[in-house]
Amino acid sequence: MSGETYALLLLSAARWLTDVGIVWLVGICAYRIVATRASAAHTPSHGRLLEVGLCRQAGAAVTLLMVATAARLYAQTYSSFGLDEPLSVELLRLVAEQTRWGGRWRLQAAAVAAAALAATFVVFHRGERWHWFLLGSTALAMVGLAPTTGHAFAYAGGIVLPMSLQIVHLLSAGIWLGTLLVLLSVGVRAAWSPSSDDGVAVASLVDRFSPVALIAATVLGGTGVVTAILYVDEPRQLWETIYGRVLLSKTGLFGVTAALGAYNWRRVRPRVGAPGGVARLRRSGTAELLVAAAVLAVTAWLVHLPMPHE
């Protein structure tokens, strides 16, 4: 493997971890908002299990973001200097403190640090609404800052439109896919008893979250199309440039994710309350998330490729 390929692999992997962490954290906060508004349907035991699960996942998501933030600095430093000389603390500090990328990275790192503080409050003081408000605010800050180290901030036609598109795009991904992850890993476990296989409570839960996911998925697809039109000047660039070919791969994987989501909504959701319905939901929902993880991986690669006009 060449040094350039290894650098691209490092950059893409670190970006993928960051995007997964942001999507996960947004999903946790969004799930709690909707679950709180629907709290009248919760039993006390469901509410306790849900709160404990959300707190644990918030801590895990922020931990992932801290690791990813450090990994991105390492990957960027390797990309800049590692091909010519061994990495050192001095080189890491140089990239973090003396480059334009480093200035934007420091803002993102500050948002992650604020999220870590908020997550500490959430984990050790469960049930406090203002702690969750603080964590949600830091999640939004991370979403707003994420495009500053991507193509949107370097777009020659101005940054307002591409930045806005990317912010809405990432936020929608969190509300759709992050919420689905939390629903399967926390919500179902809190509402379902395997011994009775009674999926009525889970069916009610899925029905409340389906409209939110449907709207978010639609917005995600729409902003993705507009962004592609913005960055690709001519149709032939889709197959003549590496950026275009990777973009087509991402589009195909997104189509598979959307198809799985539509299948879950049309076929699986109406049968969740029947015997075996929760198990089917978990299988189909997990498949949807696995393909979505591949979409995020391709997106992380795409961010570090030159746009067609470059």
N, C-alpha and C positions, 0 to 999 in steps of 0.2 A: 504494500500500500504506500503510495506516495505521500509526502508531507502535506501537500495541498489537499489531498483527499481526506487524510486523517484530520486536518484542521476543520474541513467542512463537516466531517462526522461529529467532531466535538461540538462545534457551534450548533449544529442541528439538534443533537441530543440534549444539550443544555437548554435550548429554546423549547424543545418539546416538553421537558420536565417543567419549565416555567408555565407554559400554556396549560398543561394538565393541572398544575397547582391552582392557577387562577380560575379555570373552569370549575374545578372541584369546590373552591372556596365560595365562588359566586353561587353555585348550586346549593351549598349548605345554608347560606344566608337567605336565598330565595325560598328554599324549602321551609325554613323556620317561619318566614313571614306568612306564607300561605297556610302552614299548619297552625300557627297561632290564631289566624282568623277563623279557622275551622275547629278551634279547640273545643267547642261545645259538643262535637261528635266524639271526643276522646274520652276513654275511661281514665281514671287516675293512674292506673298501672301503665297504660299506653303512654300517657303524658310523661311519666317519669322515665320510662325506657327511651322515649324519643329524645328527651332533653339530654340524658346521659350519652346516647349515641351521637347526637349532634355535637356535643362538647368534645368528645373524643376525636371525631372526624375533623373538627376545626383545628385542634392541636396537630393532627397528622398532616393536614393540608398546609398549614403554615410551616411546619418542619420541612416538608418537601420544597416549599418555596425558598426557604433559607438555603437549603442545599443547592437548589437550581441557580439561585442568584450568585453564589460563590462559584459554581461550575461555569456560569457564563463569563465571569471575569477571567477565570483560568483559560477558557476556550478562546476568548478574544485576545488574550495576551499571547497564547501559543500561536494563534493565527498571525499576529503581528510580528513576533520575535522568535517563536519557538523553532521555526524552520532554519534559523541561522545561529542561534545560541541557546544554551540551557536556560530554562525559566528560573527566575529568582523572585524574592520578595520585592526587590527594587523595581523589577520590570512590572510586576503586578501593580505596585503603587504608581508607577509611571502611567500605565494605561488608565487606571482609575482616576488619577488626579490631573493628568496633563493632556488628555485627549477629549475631543467633543463627545465621542461615544461614552467615555468614562464619566463625563458630567451628567449625561442622561441616565447612565447606569446607577450613579449615586442617588439620584432621585428615586429610581425604582427600588434600590436597596433600602432607602429610608422608609418607603411605603411598606416594604416587607417587615422592617423592624417595628414599625407602628402596629402592623398586624400581629406580630409576635407578642407584643405587649397586650394588645386587646384579647388575643387568644388565651393568654395567661389568666386574665381576669375572668374570661368565659369559663375556662376549665375549673378554676378554683372557687368561683362564685356563681354557681349555676342558677339560672332563672332571672338574673338581673338584666332587665331590658336594655339599659343604657350601655352595658358591655357589648351586647349583640349589635346595638346601633353603631358603636365605635368600630367593631370588627367589619360590619357591612360597609362603613365609610372607607375603611382602608382597602377593602376589596374593590370598591369603585375607583379609588385612587390608582390601584394597580392596573385596572382595566384602562383607565385614561392615559396612563404613562406607558403602557406596553408598546403602542405603535411608534414611540419616539426613537426606538432602536431598530426600526424596520423600514420597509420601502416607503411608507406613507410620509415619513419625516424627510425623506430625500427626494420626493417627487418634484420634478422641475416645474410643473404647472401650478404649484401652490400646495400648501399642506392642509388647509382647512377641510376641504372635501375628503381627501383620502384618510385623514386622521379621524374625521367624524364617522366615516364608513367603517373603519377598523375598530373603533370603540364600540359601535353598535353591534358589529359582527361578533366580537369577542364576548360582549355582554349577553347576546342572544345565545351563543354557544353554552355559556354557563347556565343560563336559565333553562335551556332544553336538556343538554347532556349532563351537566352537573347535578341538576335536580333529579334526573333519572337515576344517576348513580346513588344519590342519597336515598331515593325512594326504595331502590332494591336492597340496599345494604342496611338501612336504618328503619325506614318507614314500614316496610313489610314485616321485618322482624318484630317491631313493636306492636303491630296490629294483628298478627296472625299466630294461631296456635297449631303447630304441626300435628298434635295429637287428635284434634277434632277436624282438621282440614277444612275449617270454616273460613271461606274467603270473602264473606259478606263485607266485613270491615275493610279489607284490602280493596275490594271493588269500589267501595265508597271513596276511599283514599285516592285511587287511580282516577276516578271520575272527576274529582276536584282538581287534580293536577293536569289532566289531559288538555283542557283548553289553554292553559298557560304554555305547555310544551308545544302545542300546535301553532300558536302565535309566534313563539320564539323561533321555531324551525322555519316558518315562512319568512320572517325577517332575516334570519341567517342566510337563507338561500338568496333572497333579494339583494342584500348588501354584497354578497359574494359575486353575483352577476355584474352589478354595477362596478365593483372594484376591478373585475377582470376587463371590462370594457374600457376602464380608465387606463389600465396599464398596457393593454395590448392594442397597438395602433392599427394593425392589419390582421385579417384572419389567418394569412399564411404563417404569421409568427407563432401560431399555436403548434405547428408541426416542424417549423424550421429552426426554432430556438429551443434550448434546453429548458428555459423558463416556461415556454408554451407547452412543451410535452409534459413537464411535471404538473403544470396547471390542469391539463386534461386528465392526468391521473387523479389529481385531487377531486376534480369534478365527478369522475366516474365513481370514486369511493364515496363521495357525498351522496350521489344518487342511490347507491346501495344502502347507505345509512337511512336516507329518507324513505326508501322502500320498506326497510325493516320497521321503521317507525310507523308508517302507514299500515303495515300488516298488524302491528301490535295494537294500533288504535281501532282498526276495523274488525279484526278477527279475535285477537287475544283478550282485549279489554272487556267485551261483552260477556265473556265466559269465565272471568276471574272468580266470580262467586260460586261457580260449580266445583264439584270435587276434582282435584288436580289442576284447577285453574291457576292457583298461585305458582305452582311449579312451572307451568307453561309460561307464565309471565316472567319468571326469573330466567328461564332459558332464552326466551326471545329477547328480553331486555338486555341480557348479558351479551348476546350476539350483536345487538345494536351498538352497545358501548365499545365492543372490541373493534368493530369497523370504524367507529368514530375516533378511537385512539389511533388507528392507522391514518385517518384523515389529518389529525393533528400532527402526526409524524411527517407526513408529506408537506403540510403547511410550514412546519419548522424548517424543512429543507428548502422550500420555495423562498422563504424570507432571506436566505443567504445566497441566492442566485441573482445575477444581474438581470434587470428588467430588459425586455426586448429592445427598447430604444437605446440601451446602454451597450 
